[in-house]
């Protein structure tokens, strides 16, 4: 995994004063440390130990000699890297494996087949991959172990539309949900109820095999049934919940008829609900979260503290509209500059989580870029002040940038070049705004995914 920011030096040199340059360098260094801390390969190698035939992970112990076959399945943005690391630990003990990974994945495995599929909009390749995983799960018996590698992006990368629903219909509802400002939990509630794989269905198909689920969490608070839409865990949501979400965002009337039919039939009890807590299929399922947003935030904080900054970790559970979050972060920066509260200068604040963008304009951007753009408007004229935000997977929204960085001179630089920050924010056009200033953050796909990290620096 590469955590390095490719345009690091350019971003630092864009600072107009020495204080701005220093603040930029500190913010970017901490973001690199955050991403590096959740490298899936390092996490797997540090959490799993194999001595003779005994595999230990997070307090669980498995005697691999007791299993006839070991299978590996799963999907997500980090699953290729996780598969590489798992092969390092288990070697030729793995009998067969099949994992869906994003297109362009560079990971190399010997036994586990890495199958490329589309993200964030599902495709036929993803469906074919899921069908192959189910073949493996269904042939596994009581004396077999299935290790399931799950990470963020798994919902899109592991599609299997429920009976009667076409992939085109699933794709449409996914696009509508992504644009309307729905949270990841709300999106995944709908996904689970139009899928034959998510929401515990994989566990149902895998029973009576033993399932070890290794999870890199991209959902706030690590609720297992929402990470990649919980294919191997009990579902806490219902068909009624899915319908309410679509109605809440005004999407019900334009929901494809095939999806409406499944949801209505499910609400009426005409087709089975997703497997719930207490179902015997979960008695042989073991779930381990190997890394999350909090781990990344703590790494960022440790880096900033080591640089002599008074550092405050506020939350890893941040949510809300991206532009409002940007305004709040900027307000905190201004308070620190004015009064030294809630922490004295030189200061750093670290937050993690996942915001949303309700798209009303015709621009291009992502939630992290929108946070930075909104913040730029409120930290005008502050020297040595930076708000930087990135997506830990290296892909912020439908763009090639991981995020963006703003300082106290960002708005003035834009105005001197003949354009206004307010206009670009109104159009959800944060990508083009920061592109003009050369202040987009580029990492490329990082191979991990644990939400977003934002850093505020006030020197």
N, C-alpha and C positions, 0 to 999 in steps of 0.2 A: 504494500500500500504506500502511496505517496501522499504525505500530508503537506508537502511544501507548496507555498503560494508561488506560482510561476512568475508573476509580475511584481514580486515583493519590492525590489529596489526601485522600480518606477513609482509604485504607490508611496514609498517613503519620500522620494525626491519631489513628489507633487506637493508636499508641505511647503507653505509659503514662508514660514519662519522656522528657526531652529527648534522652538518648543513644539510646533506642529509636526515637524519631522520626527522628533523624539516620541511624541504621543502616538503617531502612526506606527512607528517601529514597535513600540510596546504592545499596542493592540494586536498587530498582525502576528507578532511572536507568540502571544498568548493563544490566538486562534489556531495557529499551527500545533501548539502543544495539546490543545483540546482534541483536535482530530487524531493526532498521533496516539493519544491515550486510549482511544477506542478502536485501534487497529484490530480487526477481528482475528487475525492470525496470532498476534501477541496474546489476545485474551484467551483464545482456545488453548494455546500452549501453556499459559499460566494457570488455567482453571482445571485442565484435565491432566491426570497423572496415570500412567500405566506401569505397574510393576508386576513382572511375570504375567499372570492372566487377570490381575485385579485392576479394574478401571475405577478411579475415584474422581468424582466431580461434585463439588458443593455439598458434601456430606452424604451423598449417595455412593454406594459401592456396588459394582457389577462384576461378577466372575465371568469373564468372557468364555471360559471353557465350558460353561453351562449352556451356551447358545450354539445351535447348529449352524445358523447363518447370521451374518451382520450385514444389514442393508442400510444405505444412506440415501435419503431423499430430502427435498425441500426447495426453497426458493427465496429470493430477495436480493437486494443490492449488494449485501455483504456475503452472500452464501457461497460464491466462488472462492473467496479468500478463506472462509470457514472450512470449506471442503479440502482445500490445500493443507490447512493446518491439521485437520482431522486425519488425513492420510499420513502426515508426519508422525502423529501419535500412534495410530493403529496399524499402519503399514499394510501388510498383506492379509491381515485379519478381516478386512472388508471384502465381502463376496461380490457385491454389486452396488452401484449407486447411480442416481440420476437427479440432477439439481437444475432448476431453471435459473438462469442468470441474465442480467441485462445485455442487450446487443453491444458488441464491442468489448466484451470482457476479455482481459488479458491473462487470466489465471490458467495454470496448467495443473492437471491432475492425471494420475496413472490409472486409477480404477473407476472413480466416480466420473460419470459423463456430465460435462457442463453443457447445458442446452440453452441456446440464446433465445430470448423472447422480448417482447416490447414492454416498455414502461414510459409514462404512467397509463397509457391507454392499451388495454390488452389486445393480443392478436392470436391468430390461429396457431402459431408456433407455441405459444404459451399453453393453449388448450391441449395440443398433442403431447407436450411435456407432462402435463398433469395426468393425462390418461395413462402414460407410461408409469408414472409414480404409483397410480392406483393399482396397476397390474402387479407391481412389486409388493404393495401393501396387502393386496388380497391373497397373494400366494404365501405370504409370511404366516407361520404357524406359532403355536404356543412356545416352541423352543427357539424362536428367532428373535433377534433384537433389531429394531428399526431406530436409527439415529436420524432425527429430523432437524435440519438446519433452517432456522427461520430468522428473517431479518426484515427491516422496513422495505417496502416496495413489493413484498410478497403477494399482497392482494392483487396487484395488477399482473405480476409475473406468473401467477398460478390461477388462471381463470378456468372455470368449468361451468358454463351456464346451465342452470337447472332445466329440466325437461320443458321443451317448448319455447325456451328463450334463445334467441340467436345471439351470436357474438356481437353483431352490429347493434342490437338493442342494448346489450350490456355496455358496449362502448359509449353509446349515446348517453345513457344515464350516468355513467362515470364522468363524462365530460361536463354534463350539466351540474353535477354535484361539486366538481372541482371549481367551477366558476362562481357558484352562488354564495360562497362563504361558509359552507357547512364544515364542521370540524371533522378530523380524521375518524373520530369515534362514530359520528353520525354517518359518514360515508361508508364505513365498514359495517355498520348495522344493516344498511341496505344490501351491501355486497353479500353478506352472509346468507341472506334470505333468498337470493337469486342464484346461489351457487350449490353445486353438488359436491364440493370439496371443502369449503371453508365452514366456519361455525361448528366445528367438531365432527364433520362428516368423515374426514380422513381417519380419525381415531376409530370411528365406527367400522370403517373398511379394514383397518389394520388389526382389530381385535381378532384372536386373543394374543397376538404378539406383544412383546414388551416394547414400549416406545420411550426413548430418551429424547426430549425436545430441548435443543440448545438454541437460545433466543437472544438476539441482539435487538434491544427494544428501541423503537422509534415512536412510541406512544406515551403520552404524559402519565406518570404514575405506574407504568409497566403493567397495565391490565392485560393479562395473557390472552383473553378472548378477543382483544382488538388488534393485537400485533399480528400483521399479515392476515387479519380477520380470523385468527384462532382456529386453524384447521384441526388441531389435536387437543383442544380444551373445551369444556362445557360452555355453551353460549348463554349469556345472561340477558339477551335481547329476544324480541318476538317479532312475528309478522306485523302485528299492530304497531310496534315501535317504528318499523321501516316505513309503513304507510304514513304515520304522523310526521316523520322527518320530511318526506317528499311533499306533504301538504304544507308544512311549516315554511318551506322555501319556495312555495308556489310552483312546484314541479309536477304535481300529481296529474294535472290536466294534460300535460304533454309527455307523460311517461308512456313508453311503448305499451301497447295492449298486451303483449305476451308477458311483460313484467307485472302489469296490473293484475292479470288473471292469476298468476302464481301467488302474489301477495294477498289478494282477496280470498282465494281458495285456502291459503294457509291460515288466514285470520278466522275463517269459518270452520277450520278443523278438517277440511277435505283432503289435505295432504299433510304429511308429518312435519312437526316443528323441528328445528335444529336440536341435536342432542343436548340435554340439560344436566346440571349437577345431580349426582346420584345414579346416573346411568352406569351400568357395570363396565362399559367399554373403557371408562377412565381409570379403573382400578389399577391398570398396568401401565399408566402413563406418568412419566416423571418430567417435570418442567424446571429448567434452570435458566435464569437470566444471566448471561455472561457479561453484559455491559449495557450502559444506558446514558442518558443525557447528563445525569448528575456526575458520573465519572468524568465526562468531558469538561464540565464546568469546574470541577475541583482541580483538574490539571491546569486549566487556564488560570485559576486563582493562585495556585502554587507558583506558577511562572511569574506572575505579576508581583507576588510577595517577594520572590527572590530578587526582583529588580528594585526593591525598596519602596514599592507603592503600598499605601494603606488600602487594603483590598476587602471588598464586601461581596459575598456571594448571596444574591437576593433570592433566587428561585430557579429550579429546573422544571417548573410546571407552568411556565408562562403561556398564556393564550389570549386571544382577542384580536381585533382588527390591527393589522400590521401598522397602519399609519397612526393609530392611536397609541400603540406601544412605542413607536418612535418619538411621539410627542412627550410621553411620560419619561422615557429615558433622557431626553433632552432637558426636561424640567428638573430632573434629579441632578444632571450635570450643572445646570445653572445655580441650583441651591448649594451645591458643593463649592462652586466658585465664589458665591456670595457670602456664605456663612460657615462653610466647613461641616455642614450637616448633610447627610447622616455620617459622613466620614471626612476627615481632614485631608487637604491636599498635601502631597501628590496622591491622588486617589484613583481607584479603579473599582468599577462595578461590573459584576458578571451575572448574566441571566441566561437561562436556557429554556427551551420549550418549542412550541409550534404555533405561530399566529396564522391568521387567515386573511385573504384578500378578496373582498367582494368587488368583482370586476364591473366597473361602470363605464370605463373609457375604452379606447381602441388601441391603447399602447401595449408595450411589451415589458415584462418585468417579473419579479418574484417577490415573495414576502420579505426576504431579508433586504433586498434592494429598496423596497418601499419603506421599511423601517428606517433605513439610513436617509432616504430622501425626506421623509417627514421630520426626522431629527435635525437635518441640516437647516431647516427653516427656523428652528428654535434655538440653535446654538450660534447664530450669526454673531460675528465679531469676537467670540471668545478665543483667546490664544491658548494653544496647548491643550485643546479639547477635541476629542475624537469619539465618534460613535461608529463602530464597525460591527457588521453582522454577516454571518454566513451559514449556509446549510452544510452540515457535516458530510453529506454525500457528494458535495462538490457541484450539485446541480440545483440551482435556485429557480423554481418555477420552470416554465418552458423556455429556458435560456441556457447558454453555455457558461454562464458565470456562477460562481458559488455564492456571491453576495456583493456587498459594496461597502465603501468607507466614506464618511463625511466628517469634515472638521469645520471650525468657525469661519473659514474663508470660502467654503464650498459655494454658498449662495452668491457671494460677491464675484467669484471667478466665473460663474455662469452668466451673471448679468453683464460682466465686462465682455463676454463672448457673444452677447446678444440674445440670450434666452433666459426664461424665468422658471425657477423651481416649482412655483405654484401651478403653472400650466401643465408641466409634466406629471405632477402628482394627481391633478384632476383627471388626467387621461390614463392613469395607471401605467405610465410610461417611464418608470424608473430606470430600466435598462438603457434606453437611449439617452437619458439625462446623464447618467454616470459614464456612459461610453464616450460622450462628448468631452468629458473632463478626464478621461483615462483613469477613473477611480473605481472601476469594477474589480472585484477580486476573482482571480482565476486559479483554480487548483486542478481542474479536470476531475473526472470521477475518482473518488478517493477509495472506493471499495468498502466503505463503512456507511452507517446511517443511523444516527441517534438524535434526530431533530436538529434544531438550530441553536447557535450560540451567538449572543450579542455582548459586546464589551464596550464600556464607557471609560474613557481616560480623561482626567482633569489634572493638569500639572500646575 
